[in-house]
Amino acid sequence: MRVQPRGTDGSLLTSLPWTMGALAVSLAPHVPYLPFWISGAFIGCAVWRYVIERRRRMLPSRWVRGGLALVCFLGVFGTYSSISGVGPGSALLAIMAALKLLETRRRRDQFVLLFISIFLVMSSLLREQYLWSLPYVIGSTLIILTAWLRMSAGASETAKQSFTTSGRLLLYAAPLAIAMWVLFPRLSSPFWAVPIDTSRATSGLSDTMSPGDISSLSMSDEVAFRVQFDGEVPESRDLYWRGLIMTRFNGRTWTGSEPRVGTPVEDQISFRGEPVSYELTLEPTRQQWIFALDMPEEWSIKRVFMGPQQQLVHVTPIEQRVAYRVTSYTDYVVQSRLPSIYRKWYTSVPADGNRRSAELARQMRENAGSDTAYIDAVLAKFHKEEYFYTLQPPPLGSSPVDRFLFDTKRGFCEHYASAFAFMMRSAGIPSRIVLGYQGGEINPIGGHLIVRQSDAHAWTEVWLERYGWYRVDPTAAVAPERIEYGTRGAALDGVGELWGFTAPPQFLRDLTMTWDALNAKWNEWVLGYGPETQSKFLEWLGMVDPNWRKMLLTLVGSVVALILMISAFMMLRYRPPAKDRASILYNKFIKKTGLTRRIGEAEQEFALRVTTGSHIPNDKVASVTVAYLDARYGVEETNAVRRLETAVAAISSR
Amino acid sequence: MSSILWQYPSRLVGSVRDRATLRARRWARKRQGTDAATTELRPRRVYILPTGVGLVFGLMAFAMLLGSMNYNNNLSFILTFILIGIGFVSMHQCQRNLVGLELAFAGTDPVFAGQAIRFRVAITNQSKSARYGIRIYHDKTESDVHDLQPGESKIFILPVSTDRRGWVQLERFGIRTLFPFELFRSWAWLHMDLRGLVYPDPAENPPAAPPSRVAQGHRQHDARGEEDFAGLRKYHAGDSPRHVAWKAYARSGQLLSKQFAGADTSSQWFDFDEIEAAGTETRLSVLTRWIVNADQTREDYGLRIPGFEFPPAHGDEQRRQCLEALALFDEKAS
């Protein structure tokens, strides 16, 4: 094998910064997900390479590059312990780009780099899709295309010209892209399932709950899901979005049983009252839980089953945004009979720890006389005594229920739900904890309900004879505004004072609401443009009974039509201007002479040939020639053209 | 070993490609006919094919389409379709980059056999849009790449190696561009009357030139003497058109040549038949060398070859006439 020369001559100085810029832009959305050292390696290699070009140094030798490649590959493998999926895939692409930079010597080597940057943009889209992803796609494509032009640009082509050219070409390509995007038939199911990203932490609910371990609740504004109701939005106190159920308590931590799939439990529910129908768009959670208004009757999402505790479970984790229709009833009775084995399960608490609370529960139950009276008494205790709702509660230590009930008396929903369920169980009443979301914010612009991560909530269900599982929300007893206005309303008292105002200014709120409504529409029409939406849209456009064959035919037809239009437009743009009058007249004269003008023959030379070799009198040839030369290069153009006209007209063709 | 194994298929592919190119060229020649001295590229004769990069780009777009379908990811659909759209657009842009250009043969300067003759082709961009990355080529040689701004005209130089005296004719040359993204190569073949003259190769070690003798001033029209305007005389065929008195011509309709006075010089006769060397080519070679040397020292010289006689003179015109006669000696007029 021949060893490639490694010297540089600075010829890449015009194109290399653009290529590096394109790579940086396409790498940017990956940076938060990549291990720090990969971004560092990329920046290091880019700077190194630029300095080499600048100072006309030598590129690193094959051994150095090979060693670096090996180290980086092992590093990626060590970090991810796999090389498939978006995380390790984009890490490898970033590494490849960095190392390829080090062996890029000719302009054309940069092709590989630009291909890599296209793949990086693509994989960032697989990872996350927001409203600003579209401008990002367009912007990064523009930069990549500009870098592409810079790579082969001549010396006279400025960067601005390249940028304008790629912008113009992108503009031409836009209608084609839109037509293809609208008409390309969407598949309802993927060919093969590939895990998209396993490196990212879950953003939804945690499936264990340990009140007191976390001493503050995040007020993440991230949207959990959006809901578009068919009719009126139910009252805030009915907006309990059921998620997962926790049934086991070890004194500190509540855990759920593993979701069992396929148990027929729907027939244990009897619905009452009016149904509520809505469409819910769930952001990816990387969990299996499917949220629905308590209590769902029907849901349109496939491969979702109701678990034994009436929770909805998807067969695989939700990796992508999903929209589904649900019909729920806010009034229902579930499981009016509870077998004794379950009764025991739902009343078990660890014997050691939290003794004072257990003792208090037994006393209160005795005093109350009935289960319902006891529940009221416990809620009244939370309501009347010095219990506070706060998002920054003190830590609780080893007997969290005791410490919370008797000492700190401050907490958020998890603390109250946990303490309440413990009190119920200690008094022999079956109880469990439901995690989900409560409330939500109505977007007045989009008319939909936004449920954010900060709306996450924990409440309890107690089982009562004749009522079945009955929802009791102890937080409502402490902080009714939490239920009426959501976490924001409840927490803003503290936060607002700190910042000097009590609520965000109205215009800021309008702005966020508009942004959210845009996002909702974006999700519905662009990101959620699947088989159903496509059929609906194409029907609206006038296609009768859309199917993939019709779509493909229309696609081909419209693409061809658009290309012809673009081509016609380019033709107009690139057409040469009409010949000037003088040239037309002179050509007429040439025709009349019956001779052909030779390549590069000056008018004078031609005139000479005409006088010696044709029937035309010398003076006429001379007047035509002089008039033409005047029209071409002289001062009085218009006059000369008129003279030329008469001179040419005066010559009779043979 | 590996290189041998690799060579065979690549050679096979190469020969298939060469044959295809040959056929395509013949077809184009028949289809287009001979081009005029100034030819504007019509869309019908601008051909286009994807490059290797273009094929890779197509494959990538296809892979991206599969990926987008699999993940049902509408944003990556958008990216994919933008790239496919860019592919289509750049195909048309690439062709439009050539269409409408005006090519004109701008002559050559004669060279001595063995030197590369440089064909000059003037390419004019008459449209209002700039044209980028244009070059002309012939077989394996190609010109530099130039951009043409709106209205701009540039001379592209195509060097072609020569090995013998006489006319060298370029049956065909091409113009091509890879702009904008090197995804496509569009080109056109031109069959213009492109010819240049090749003088004989000057002999390395010629016999001594014949002795010179002093001559009195005589009719002269070299570039150096032009300051000394001597008068007008009736035009004769062969007079330089630059010397025609155009103003007088326009007034009177009488063709007159301007006359210039020259100075006294010494002169010598170079005679084809007097050279003691074997073979026509060798003799021509020797004569060429003598003329070149005499021209450098600005001596008068005359040339006598069978069929031609040039009286002693010196200067560019004399040199040109003599060398041209040597170049075309005994060659069929073409």
Interface residues (C-beta under 8 A of the other chain):
Chain A: F111 F115 I118 F119 V121 M122 L125 L126 Q129 S133 L134 V137 I138 T141 L145 W148 L149 S152 A153 G154 S156 E157 Q161 T165 S166 L169 L170 Y172 A173 A174 P175 L176 A177 I178 M180 W181 F184 R186 L187 P190 F191 W192 V194 I196 Q320 V526 L527 G528 Y529 G530 V559 I563 I566 S567 M570 M571 R573 Y574 R575 P576 P577 R597 R598 I599 G600 A602 Q604 E605 L608 T611 T612 P617 N618 D619 A622 S623 V626
Chain B: A37 T38 E40 P43 V53 V56 F57 M60 M64 L66 G67 M69 N70 Y71 N72 N73 N74 L75 S76 F77 I78 L79 T80 F81 I82 L83 I84 G85 I86 F88 V89 S90 H92 Q93 R96 V99 G100 E102 A104 F105 A106 G107 Q126 S127 K128 S129 A130 Y132 G133 V145 H146 D147 Q149 L178 F179 P180 F181 E182 M192 D193 A237 P241 V244 W246 Y249 A250 G253 Q254 L255
